[in-house]
Amino acid sequence: MEENTAQAESQEIPPVDFISYLANLVETGRLYLEGIPNPETDEVVTNLPLVKHIIDTIEMLEQKTQGNLTAPEANFLSNTLYELRMGYVRAVNRYETAAQEEKSTEDIEEETPTENTEVPS
């Protein structure tokens, strides 16, 4: 037990500051944009609603802290928020494109005559 306590103390977690808090939020958003493997199924899971929620949270922090941040904090917030928004937009576009392609494939398969269908001469 003493060994675990000593090991935990030697790996001290740095104190929370604004940038590290934002970095944690942004990293979580990036992970869910790229996908996280489900340990039970090995299926990669993306969660765009959660990413949108994280973006909304960072936007709220941006509004509530306006004028109260240091220059590095404000720059980090605006840059990472921009990157996360763009990643979200790209992911949504990929999803919509894939859905349209799937629908197009289904439409083509429905239009293709089967062997039993009579073709007019």
C-alpha positions in Angstrom: 0.0 0.0 0.0 2.8 2.4 0.9 4.4 1.6 -2.5 1.3 2.7 -4.3 1.1 6.0 -2.3 4.7 6.7 -3.0 4.3 6.0 -6.7 1.2 8.3 -6.9 3.1 11.1 -5.1 6.0 10.8 -7.5 3.6 11.2 -10.5 2.0 14.4 -9.3 -0.6 15.8 -11.5 0.1 19.5 -12.3 -2.4 22.0 -10.9 -5.4 22.9 -13.1 -5.1 26.1 -15.0 -7.3 27.5 -17.8 -5.1 26.3 -20.7 -4.8 22.7 -19.3 -8.6 22.6 -18.7 -9.3 23.7 -22.3 -6.7 21.3 -23.6 -8.5 18.5 -21.9 -11.8 19.5 -23.4 -10.3 19.8 -26.9 -8.4 16.5 -26.7 -11.7 14.7 -25.7 -13.4 16.4 -28.7 -10.6 15.3 -31.0 -10.7 11.7 -29.8 -14.5 11.5 -30.5 -14.0 13.1 -33.9 -11.4 10.5 -34.9 -13.2 7.7 -33.2 -12.5 5.6 -30.1 -12.4 1.8 -30.3 -15.1 0.0 -28.4 -13.2 -2.5 -26.3 -16.0 -5.1 -26.6 -16.6 -4.9 -30.3 -13.4 -3.2 -31.6 -15.8 -1.0 -33.6 -14.5 2.6 -33.9 -17.1 4.9 -32.3 -17.4 8.6 -33.2 -19.8 10.8 -31.2 -20.5 14.0 -33.1 -23.3 15.2 -30.7 -20.7 15.0 -27.8 -18.2 17.0 -30.0 -20.8 19.6 -30.6 -21.5 19.8 -26.9 -17.8 20.3 -26.2 -17.7 23.1 -28.9 -20.7 24.7 -27.3 -19.0 24.5 -23.9 -15.8 26.1 -25.1 -17.9 28.9 -26.9 -19.7 29.5 -23.6 -16.3 29.8 -21.8 -15.1 32.2 -24.5 -18.1 34.4 -23.9 -18.0 34.3 -20.1 -14.2 34.9 -19.9 -14.0 37.7 -22.5 -11.7 40.4 -21.3 -10.4 38.3 -18.3 -7.9 36.1 -20.1 -4.2 36.6 -20.7 -3.1 36.9 -24.3 -1.8 33.3 -24.4 -5.0 31.9 -22.9 -7.2 33.9 -25.3 -5.0 32.8 -28.3 -5.1 29.2 -27.2 -8.9 29.3 -26.7 -9.6 30.9 -30.1 -7.1 28.7 -32.0 -8.2 25.4 -30.5 -11.9 26.3 -30.8 -11.4 27.0 -34.5 -9.5 23.7 -35.0 -12.2 21.8 -33.2 -15.0 23.5 -35.2 -13.3 22.7 -38.5 -12.8 19.1 -37.5 -16.4 18.9 -36.6 -17.5 20.4 -40.0 -15.2 18.0 -41.9 -16.6 15.0 -39.9 -20.2 16.1 -40.6 -19.5 16.5 -44.3 -17.9 13.1 -44.4 -20.9 11.6 -42.7 -23.3 13.3 -45.1 -21.3 12.4 -48.2 -21.2 8.7 -47.1 -25.0 8.8 -46.4 -25.6 10.2 -49.9 -23.4 7.7 -51.6 -25.1 4.9 -49.7 -28.5 6.2 -50.8 -27.3 6.5 -54.4 -26.1 2.9 -54.3 -29.5 1.8 -53.0 -31.4 3.8 -55.7 -29.3 2.3 -58.4 -29.9 -1.2 -57.1 -33.6 -0.6 -57.0 -33.6 0.6 -60.7 -31.6 -2.4 -62.0 -33.9 -5.0 -63.5 -33.7 -8.5 -62.1 -33.6 -11.7 -64.1 -37.3 -12.3 -63.7 -38.3 -8.8 -64.9 -39.6 -8.6 -68.5 -37.9 -6.1 -70.6 -40.1 -4.4 -73.2 -39.0 -4.9 -76.8 
